[in-house]
Structure formats: C-alpha cells, structure tokens
Amino acid sequence: MEKISLFLVEIRTSANSFLSQYEPLLLLISPLLVIFFTSCVQSFFNFVQEKGLKATVIGFFMTSIKLIPAVNNRIEAEKQK
C-alpha cells in the first residue's frame, strides 16, 4: 500500500513540476477550447452525414459566392423581376 502511495506522490510532484511552466489561465482555458473544437467538428460531421458530402460542399460554395457583393446584387435584381 505504501508503494502505491509513494508512486502517487511521485506522479503528483512530477505533474506539478511539469505544469508549473504554464500560466494557470492557459491550463484552465485549453481543455475548454478542445471541448468546443471537438463539438464543432462533431456537429460538422453530423451535418455532412445528414445532408451528404456533395450537398454540403455545394451549399457551402453557394453561401460563399453570395457573400460577394456583385453576385448578391445580381441575385437580388433577379428576385425583383
């Protein structure tokens, strides 16, 4: 039992020594950013799975094209007709 206790103390000391070089705020925010990023990736894959890869790529392309002012003005002019 004492060997396990000494091993755990050694691991704790080693982890504290390693992590002491980082800012506490960075240690707090990093896991949250990883969770957010993985959640976004999972949502993207779920969206692609529901819509299909081709429809997702075409939808992204069309949305991106509509951000160009000249294209958007042309689309609006056609809608007015």
C-alpha positions as CSV (number, residue, x, y, z in Angstrom):
1,M,0.0,0.0,0.0
2,E,2.9,2.3,0.8
3,K,4.5,1.7,-2.6
4,I,1.3,2.9,-4.3
5,S,1.1,6.0,-2.1
6,L,4.7,6.9,-2.8
7,F,4.1,6.3,-6.5
8,L,1.1,8.6,-6.5
9,V,3.1,11.3,-4.6
10,E,5.9,11.0,-7.2
11,I,3.4,11.3,-10.1
12,R,1.8,14.4,-8.4
13,T,5.2,16.0,-7.9
14,S,6.2,15.3,-11.4
15,A,2.9,16.7,-12.9
16,N,3.1,19.8,-10.7
17,S,6.7,20.4,-11.8
18,F,5.8,20.0,-15.5
19,L,2.7,22.2,-15.3
20,S,4.3,24.9,-13.3
21,Q,5.8,26.4,-16.5
22,Y,2.4,27.2,-17.9
23,E,0.0,30.0,-16.9
24,P,-2.9,28.9,-14.8
25,L,-5.4,30.6,-17.1
26,L,-3.9,28.7,-20.1
27,L,-4.4,25.4,-18.1
28,L,-8.0,26.3,-17.5
29,I,-8.9,27.5,-21.0
30,S,-7.1,24.9,-23.0
31,P,-9.4,22.0,-22.2
32,L,-12.5,24.2,-22.7
33,L,-11.2,25.1,-26.2
34,V,-10.6,21.5,-27.0
35,I,-14.1,20.6,-26.0
36,F,-15.5,23.4,-28.1
37,F,-13.4,22.4,-31.1
38,T,-14.3,18.8,-30.9
39,S,-18.0,19.7,-30.5
40,C,-17.8,21.8,-33.7
41,V,-16.1,19.0,-35.6
42,Q,-18.7,16.5,-34.4
43,S,-21.5,18.9,-35.5
44,F,-19.9,19.3,-38.9
45,F,-19.7,15.5,-39.4
46,N,-23.3,15.0,-38.2
47,F,-24.4,17.7,-40.7
48,V,-22.4,16.1,-43.5
49,Q,-23.8,12.7,-42.6
50,E,-27.4,14.1,-42.7
51,K,-27.1,16.1,-45.9
52,G,-24.4,14.2,-47.8
53,L,-21.0,15.4,-48.8
54,K,-22.0,16.7,-52.2
55,A,-24.9,18.8,-50.9
56,T,-22.8,20.1,-48.1
57,V,-20.0,21.2,-50.4
58,I,-22.4,22.8,-52.9
59,G,-24.3,24.6,-50.1
60,F,-21.0,25.9,-48.7
61,F,-19.9,27.1,-52.1
62,M,-23.2,28.8,-52.9
63,T,-23.2,30.6,-49.5
64,S,-19.6,31.7,-50.0
65,I,-20.4,33.0,-53.5
66,K,-23.4,35.0,-52.2
67,L,-21.0,36.9,-49.9
68,I,-19.5,38.7,-53.0
69,P,-21.4,42.0,-53.3
70,A,-21.7,41.9,-57.1
71,V,-23.1,38.4,-57.1
72,N,-25.5,39.2,-54.3
73,N,-26.7,42.3,-56.1
74,R,-27.3,40.3,-59.3
75,I,-29.3,37.7,-57.3
76,E,-31.4,40.4,-55.7
77,A,-32.1,42.0,-59.1
78,E,-33.2,38.7,-60.5
79,K,-35.5,38.2,-57.5
80,Q,-37.1,41.6,-58.1
81,K,-38.1,40.5,-61.7
